[in-house]
Amino acid sequence: MSTIEIEYCVPCGFLDRAEEIQHALLEQFGDRLDRVALVTGDHGVLTVAVDGEVVWDKADDNYDVDGIVRRVRDAI
């Protein structure tokens, strides 16, 4: 079982995106995950980490929920 953390920038208003990612991951992998946690942050952050390893970062990649799900699938 894996733990996923989605860190998102509160001042930037990224909560909707973080919730969209969380929902997609829970739908796809809910039975294989211990937790999908939303973690507040700032300075434009939006990242997805599986068991402490960042698998997607808005600073490096375009926002694509399907692409994020694929990266999480590869990590778990």
N, C-alpha and C positions, 0 to 999 in steps of 0.2 A: 504494500500500500504506500502511496506517495502523498506528499504534502505540497500544495501549490500556494504560492504567495503572489498576489497581484498588487504591486505598489503603484499608486496613482497620485498625481498632483492635485491636491484639493483646490488651491487658488486658480488653477487652469480649468477647472470644471471637468476633469476626466472621470468623474464617478460613473457617468452613464456608460462610457467605454469599458471601464473596469467591470461594471455589472454585466455588460454584454458578454465580455470574455468569460466571466465567472459562470454565467448561465450556460454558455456553449460547452464549457469544460465539464460542468456537472451533468448536462444532458448526455454527453459523449462518454465520460469516464466515471460517472458517479459511484459505481460499484467497485472501482479500483483505486479510489482516493480516500485518504484519511480526512483531508481538509482542503478547502479552497478558501484562503483567507484574503480579505481586502486589507491592505496596509496603506495608511495615509502617508503622503509625502509632499514634496514641493519642488520647486525649480524645474518644472516641466517633465518630471519623471513619469513614465508609464512602462513598467517592466513585468515580465512573467518569469517566475523562478520555480523550478521543480526540484524539491529536496535540496534547496540552497543554491542551485546552479541556474543562473539566468539563461533562459532559452530564447527569449525575445525581448528586445529593447526598442522603444519608439525612436530613440536617438539613432539607431542603426538601420531600422527596417520600416517599411510602410505599414500602416494599420490595416490588417486583413485578418479577420477573426478566423476564417478557414485555415489560413497559413499558420496562425498561432496554434490552432488545434493540432495541425500536423506536427509542429515542432514538439508539442507536449506529448503526442503519441510516440514520437521517436524517443523521448526522454524517459517515458515510463514503460 
